[in-house]
Amino acid sequence: MSEGTTDPEDPSAPVMADSDTRKLQIALVDDDRNILTTVSIALQAEGFATRLYSDGETALKALLDNPPDLAVFDIKMPKMDGMELLRHLRAQSALPVIFLTSKDDESDEEAGLQLGADDYIAKPFSLRLLIARIRAILRRAEPLAAGASAATQAESAPANLTRGRLFMDPARHQVTWGGEAVSLTVTEFLILEALAIRPGVIKSRNQLMDAAYPDDVFVDDRTVDSHIKRMRRKFRLVDPTFDGIETLYGAGYSFTDG
């Protein structure tokens, strides 16, 4: 096991740094050793340090005692599954978390986001996509992680966005519609933000992909259609008449605050 990695058999072992510059630490929690190894190697190649855990019970104590910068959880695990792990973690920590799951079940996604997960990626997944999502979440968490003063955070944090009944707080990754909370993934948040910045302006799928996948990750342009469909469904849970995202067939999408 290389430096910067915690052995799954000894998760309490310290994480070693290769230089004086502290590496960002990513905790991986999955009972599939192949996934742990593959993802860990890819993250280390990108300059991250990794800590690996094969069950939720072991991970929980380590994450609370020595928090990493971000954690990636599988949902289906023995002893303590990812949902229960996140529930216990959120009682004491705001650590950024991405869920991995092989289940194609939107109820799992919604439950995970309501518990406080920051994003959700279904297996099988692209390593480049996972790394892009990790970087996006860490960028949003940077001001708080750096321990900046309240004044500095206020200056550096993206401005809140209000469009009619829509309110978006990029720094806290919060969205409300008519005062009701709407749970969005990071990807969905970025797509909605790109649309809401200029109401009525049509954004093509390519423009929305550039906004949601800024790290040159290749995704099919129909992926945007899937995200839009899921966002509409989530907004209609709090407002059955929601029609704030309009489709112009062959051209793209726009946001209306009317």
C-alpha positions, 0 to 999 in steps of 0.5 A: 500500500503506497503512502497517502493510503490507509490500509483497509485492514488497519484504518486507524493507521496515519495518513502520510504526506509526500511533501510539506504541502498537505494533500487533500484527503478523500475517504472511500467507504465500500465493501468492494475491494476492487472499487476501493483499490481502483478509485484510490489509485485514480485519486492518488494519481490526481494528487489526493491522499486516500483513506480506505474503509470496508465497512460503515462501523469502522469508517464512522469512528475514523471519520469523526476522530480524524476527518478527511476533506471529503468522503465517498460512501457506497450505500449497500454495505454490511454492518452499517450501510451508507444511509445509516453511516451518513445519518450518524455522521451528520449528527456531528459533522458537515463533512462533504459526502458523495454516495455511490450505489448500484441501485437505480432507485430515486427514493435512495437518491432523495433519502440520501440528499435529505440526510445531507449527501452532497452528490450521488453517482450510480454504478457503474461510474466514470472515474473522471466523472467522480473526480470532477464531482469531488473537485467541484464539491471541494471548490465549494467547501474551500472558504470554510475549510480554509478557516477564513474570517466571516468577512473574507467568506462573504467577499469570496462566496458566490452571491445568492440568486433570487428569481421569483420563487426560486432562491439559490445559495451557492455557498451552502448548496441550498435551493428553495422554491416558494420557501420550500427546500428542494434537494439537488445534487451538485450537477443539478444545482450547477445546471439550474444556476446556469439557467437561472442567472439569465431568465428567458435566455435559451441555453444549449445542452453543450452550454449546460454541460460546460457549466455542470462538468467544468473539468473536461469530462465527456458525457452524452448530451442526453445526460442533461435531459435526464438531469432536467427531468429529475429536477422538474420532478423534485420541484413538483414535489413541493409545487405540482404546478412548477413550470420554471424550466422550459424546453425549446426542442432542438435548441435547449432549455431556459428558466422562467421566473414568471 
